[in-house]
């Protein structure tokens, strides 16, 4: 891996018109077209793909990647090259992320200079895309528990059902709520109620697989989408939830238990019928023994 290059775009140096001061008319038009394309999307992978088409005119690359913490994206068809070249991007002296080129031949000094200039075009679109991504993540998150919210559940359920139909897999849906939560909340106050909800959310999170998704709808209502599901996998999740609740000091202190209901998707389901069947299973379970799952 070669030495990191710092590309620093300070506010007083950046000027959209200054970029086009040098070069012939054809180059100026091409640069303007690139800038317009990059500013027409807020999706990081689209930005990277557009940019890679221009960068590929100057270097032989087999992949292009952008990373910033947990944010990672790559151009379509990226694969390992003979070497890698990394550029650290900065905006107003603040670290933005790292561009990694998978290259097949060394980058010449002249083309390295061109890349550094081209990076000025991608810095602001990347920054806008990251802000947009973060804003969307917050919009999909339950502020109390940190779980995904009902809005995100609707999107993920649709995606999971489509994936299951396409690949002939089984997807399970579990819904859960706390027993007599209102009494606990009214007796001990909303602060304790909030802490109980957060503890229960953690109990659900530690009980599922990495491929499963946990959501809070509001109040004490939760749901779990279980992909690649089987009766065995749902039973294991049930037992883990039971253990997690019994091992949580706060939930044990206030004698918190939950009811669960689940069902599997069938080929005639839409999102509404799938959820309603799981909700009916929960309703039946509320009138029976907590934590015994029902198949409908």
Order of alpha helices (4+ residues) and beta strands (2+ residues): beta-alpha-alpha-beta-beta-beta-beta-alpha-alpha-beta-alpha-alpha-beta-beta-alpha-alpha-beta-alpha
